[in-house]
């Protein structure tokens, strides 16, 4: 069994020290409540709604060198796993990334592939598939915020064996939380979405961080403006059961020879 936690708070735009204090409080709360898998929101070190690239650059950090990574590494010692959104600097580029630490080690860095709204003014898109990581005998997939809008992302993680999708987010559209229930059902996986609260320059974030089950049950959900951690205790092995009925297996019944239009680069729907 794992106690899966989703943390949310009102992070402060371009305020490094304030966000470190918020993160430390969330990590402490999770530890006190026995959470051993913790998801923190997207861009938790920096805030979201930047005005200029220079503003984003001012709070970016290099993976495994900056203060947020240090906090996550220290928290993960002793059999815990943590994933957090990170405004990442790599050379001359900035990325909207997620870093995963477990057992005191950096397991993965994922750079968001589907940039939302004006994110492309500040970040380069990632070019690698979102990862599936093994830790403690279980398999964890990772995606970031707007990746949810593309069902191929969650399906790809499930096909590669993910039992739960860890999902740092800064949600502003009104229907993602409900859509993640669908992602759980259509892939028979758990999901853990950590959203943020508050607003920045007129952009409001919806909170309602949640954990969902492979059958679409809402196992835990935070309030719309809660600063804190919600959690659910789950058996991730339940996600290995892909039988929808006694006759229907989610993956065995697929007809991929009929799905080639899903991967035709450059095609656009005619309206």
HUSUL-V179460 format. One record per residue. N is the residue number from 1. OMEGA is omega in whole degrees, 0 to 359 (none if undefined). D_FIRST is the distance of its C-alpha to the first C-alpha in Angstrom with 1 decimal. Layout:
# HUSUL-V179460
n->N omega->OMEGA d_first->D_FIRST
n->N omega->OMEGA d_first->D_FIRST
This chain:
# HUSUL-V179460
n->1 omega->174 d_first->0.0
n->2 omega->170 d_first->3.8
n->3 omega->184 d_first->6.8
n->4 omega->180 d_first->9.3
n->5 omega->174 d_first->12.9
n->6 omega->186 d_first->16.2
n->7 omega->177 d_first->19.3
n->8 omega->179 d_first->22.8
n->9 omega->177 d_first->26.3
n->10 omega->179 d_first->29.9
n->11 omega->189 d_first->30.5
n->12 omega->185 d_first->34.1
n->13 omega->175 d_first->36.2
n->14 omega->179 d_first->37.3
n->15 omega->187 d_first->36.5
n->16 omega->186 d_first->34.7
n->17 omega->178 d_first->34.6
n->18 omega->181 d_first->33.7
n->19 omega->175 d_first->30.7
n->20 omega->179 d_first->29.6
n->21 omega->177 d_first->29.7
n->22 omega->180 d_first->27.7
n->23 omega->180 d_first->25.0
n->24 omega->178 d_first->25.0
n->25 omega->179 d_first->24.6
n->26 omega->178 d_first->21.6
n->27 omega->178 d_first->19.9
n->28 omega->179 d_first->20.8
n->29 omega->179 d_first->19.5
n->30 omega->180 d_first->16.1
n->31 omega->181 d_first->16.0
n->32 omega->181 d_first->17.4
n->33 omega->173 d_first->14.6
n->34 omega->177 d_first->11.8
n->35 omega->178 d_first->10.9
n->36 omega->171 d_first->9.8
n->37 omega->187 d_first->10.7
n->38 omega->176 d_first->14.0
n->39 omega->177 d_first->16.6
n->40 omega->187 d_first->20.2
n->41 omega->174 d_first->23.2
n->42 omega->174 d_first->25.8
n->43 omega->185 d_first->28.6
n->44 omega->179 d_first->27.1
n->45 omega->195 d_first->29.7
n->46 omega->197 d_first->32.7
n->47 omega->194 d_first->32.7
n->48 omega->196 d_first->33.6
n->49 omega->183 d_first->37.1
n->50 omega->176 d_first->39.3
n->51 omega->182 d_first->43.1
n->52 omega->173 d_first->44.0
n->53 omega->180 d_first->42.6
n->54 omega->178 d_first->43.8
n->55 omega->177 d_first->41.6
n->56 omega->180 d_first->38.5
n->57 omega->185 d_first->39.7
n->58 omega->182 d_first->40.1
n->59 omega->179 d_first->36.4
n->60 omega->175 d_first->35.0
n->61 omega->178 d_first->33.5
n->62 omega->182 d_first->33.3
n->63 omega->177 d_first->29.8
n->64 omega->177 d_first->28.6
n->65 omega->187 d_first->31.8
n->66 omega->186 d_first->31.6
n->67 omega->178 d_first->30.2
n->68 omega->178 d_first->27.3
n->69 omega->178 d_first->26.0
n->70 omega->178 d_first->26.6
n->71 omega->181 d_first->24.5
n->72 omega->179 d_first->21.6
n->73 omega->182 d_first->22.0
n->74 omega->181 d_first->22.3
n->75 omega->187 d_first->19.2
n->76 omega->180 d_first->17.0
n->77 omega->176 d_first->18.2
n->78 omega->172 d_first->15.9
n->79 omega->176 d_first->12.8
n->80 omega->175 d_first->12.6
n->81 omega->178 d_first->13.6
n->82 omega->173 d_first->16.2
n->83 omega->179 d_first->18.4
n->84 omega->169 d_first->21.7
n->85 omega->184 d_first->24.8
n->86 omega->167 d_first->27.9
n->87 omega->190 d_first->31.6
n->88 omega->171 d_first->32.2
n->89 omega->177 d_first->35.6
n->90 omega->186 d_first->36.3
n->91 omega->179 d_first->40.0
n->92 omega->186 d_first->42.0
n->93 omega->171 d_first->39.3
n->94 omega->179 d_first->36.7
n->95 omega->169 d_first->33.4
n->96 omega->194 d_first->30.8
n->97 omega->169 d_first->27.8
n->98 omega->177 d_first->24.1
n->99 omega->181 d_first->23.1
n->100 omega->176 d_first->19.7
n->101 omega->176 d_first->19.0
n->102 omega->179 d_first->16.4
n->103 omega->179 d_first->16.9
n->104 omega->182 d_first->20.3
n->105 omega->172 d_first->21.5
n->106 omega->180 d_first->22.6
n->107 omega->186 d_first->20.8
n->108 omega->168 d_first->22.7
n->109 omega->176 d_first->25.2
n->110 omega->179 d_first->25.6
n->111 omega->187 d_first->28.9
n->112 omega->184 d_first->29.0
n->113 omega->181 d_first->31.1
n->114 omega->182 d_first->32.0
n->115 omega->186 d_first->33.9
n->116 omega->173 d_first->34.5
n->117 omega->186 d_first->37.9
n->118 omega->178 d_first->39.7
n->119 omega->182 d_first->36.9
n->120 omega->175 d_first->39.1
n->121 omega->183 d_first->41.7
n->122 omega->189 d_first->39.5
n->123 omega->167 d_first->36.9
n->124 omega->176 d_first->37.2
n->125 omega->174 d_first->34.9
n->126 omega->182 d_first->32.4
n->127 omega->182 d_first->33.5
n->128 omega->176 d_first->30.3
n->129 omega->172 d_first->27.5
n->130 omega->189 d_first->24.3
n->131 omega->165 d_first->22.0
n->132 omega->188 d_first->18.9
n->133 omega->175 d_first->17.2
n->134 omega->177 d_first->15.2
n->135 omega->177 d_first->13.0
n->136 omega->179 d_first->10.6
n->137 omega->180 d_first->10.9
n->138 omega->188 d_first->10.2
n->139 omega->187 d_first->13.1
n->140 omega->172 d_first->13.9
n->141 omega->182 d_first->17.2
n->142 omega->167 d_first->19.4
n->143 omega->185 d_first->22.4
n->144 omega->170 d_first->24.5
n->145 omega->190 d_first->26.0
n->146 omega->172 d_first->28.9
n->147 omega->182 d_first->27.2
n->148 omega->186 d_first->25.6
n->149 omega->183 d_first->29.2
n->150 omega->186 d_first->29.4
n->151 omega->178 d_first->27.3
n->152 omega->182 d_first->28.0
n->153 omega->180 d_first->25.7
n->154 omega->179 d_first->22.5
n->155 omega->178 d_first->23.7
n->156 omega->177 d_first->24.4
n->157 omega->179 d_first->20.9
n->158 omega->180 d_first->19.6
n->159 omega->178 d_first->22.3
n->160 omega->168 d_first->21.3
n->161 omega->180 d_first->17.8
n->162 omega->175 d_first->15.8
n->163 omega->177 d_first->12.6
n->164 omega->176 d_first->12.8
n->165 omega->178 d_first->16.0
n->166 omega->199 d_first->16.3
n->167 omega->171 d_first->19.6
n->168 omega->186 d_first->21.7
n->169 omega->166 d_first->24.6
n->170 omega->192 d_first->27.8
n->171 omega->175 d_first->28.5
n->172 omega->175 d_first->32.0
n->173 omega->192 d_first->32.3
n->174 omega->190 d_first->31.6
n->175 omega->181 d_first->29.4
n->176 omega->185 d_first->26.6
n->177 omega->178 d_first->23.9
n->178 omega->180 d_first->25.0
n->179 omega->179 d_first->25.4
n->180 omega->171 d_first->21.7
n->181 omega->177 d_first->20.9
n->182 omega->179 d_first->23.3
n->183 omega->177 d_first->21.8
n->184 omega->184 d_first->18.5
n->185 omega->187 d_first->20.5
n->186 omega->178 d_first->22.9
n->187 omega->182 d_first->20.3
n->188 omega->178 d_first->17.4
n->189 omega->167 d_first->15.0
n->190 omega->170 d_first->13.0
n->191 omega->177 d_first->15.1
n->192 omega->182 d_first->15.1
n->193 omega->176 d_first->18.8
n->194 omega->181 d_first->20.0
n->195 omega->176 d_first->23.6
n->196 omega->180 d_first->26.3
n->197 omega->176 d_first->28.8
n->198 omega->180 d_first->32.6
n->199 omega->178 d_first->35.4
n->200 omega->176 d_first->37.4
n->201 omega->177 d_first->41.0
n->202 omega->179 d_first->40.7
n->203 omega->185 d_first->37.4
n->204 omega->179 d_first->34.8
n->205 omega->197 d_first->31.0
n->206 omega->183 d_first->29.1
n->207 omega->177 d_first->25.9
n->208 omega->174 d_first->23.5
n->209 omega->190 d_first->20.5
n->210 omega->171 d_first->17.8
n->211 omega->180 d_first->14.5
n->212 omega->184 d_first->15.1
n->213 omega->179 d_first->13.6
n->214 omega->178 d_first->15.1
n->215 omega->173 d_first->17.5
n->216 omega->178 d_first->18.7
n->217 omega->175 d_first->17.2
n->218 omega->187 d_first->17.4
n->219 omega->178 d_first->14.1
n->220 omega->175 d_first->15.6
n->221 omega->176 d_first->18.9
n->222 omega->175 d_first->21.1
n->223 omega->184 d_first->24.8
n->224 omega->181 d_first->27.4
n->225 omega->178 d_first->28.6
n->226 omega->166 d_first->25.8
n->227 omega->183 d_first->25.5
n->228 omega->187 d_first->22.0
n->229 omega->169 d_first->18.2
n->230 omega->184 d_first->16.4
n->231 omega->175 d_first->12.6
n->232 omega->177 d_first->10.1
n->233 omega->188 d_first->6.5
n->234 omega->171 d_first->5.5
n->235 omega->185 d_first->4.7
n->236 omega->178 d_first->7.0
n->237 omega->178 d_first->8.8
n->238 omega->181 d_first->10.5
n->239 omega->178 d_first->12.5
n->240 omega->178 d_first->14.2
n->241 omega->183 d_first->16.1
n->242 omega->177 d_first->19.2
n->243 omega->179 d_first->21.4
n->244 omega->169 d_first->22.9
n->245 omega->178 d_first->25.1
n->246 omega->182 d_first->26.0
n->247 omega->189 d_first->28.6
n->248 omega->178 d_first->27.1
n->249 omega->187 d_first->24.7
n->250 omega->184 d_first->23.9
n->251 omega->182 d_first->24.9
n->252 omega->182 d_first->27.4
n->253 omega->178 d_first->29.4
n->254 omega->177 d_first->30.0
n->255 omega->187 d_first->33.7
n->256 omega->178 d_first->33.6
n->257 omega->179 d_first->37.3
n->258 omega->187 d_first->37.9
n->259 omega->186 d_first->35.9
n->260 omega->180 d_first->38.1
n->261 omega->180 d_first->39.4
n->262 omega->185 d_first->36.0
n->263 omega->177 d_first->36.6
n->264 omega->183 d_first->40.4
n->265 omega->172 d_first->40.8
n->266 omega->180 d_first->43.3
n->267 omega->179 d_first->43.6
n->268 omega->178 d_first->43.9
n->269 omega->176 d_first->44.1
n->270 omega->182 d_first->47.7
n->271 omega->none d_first->48.1
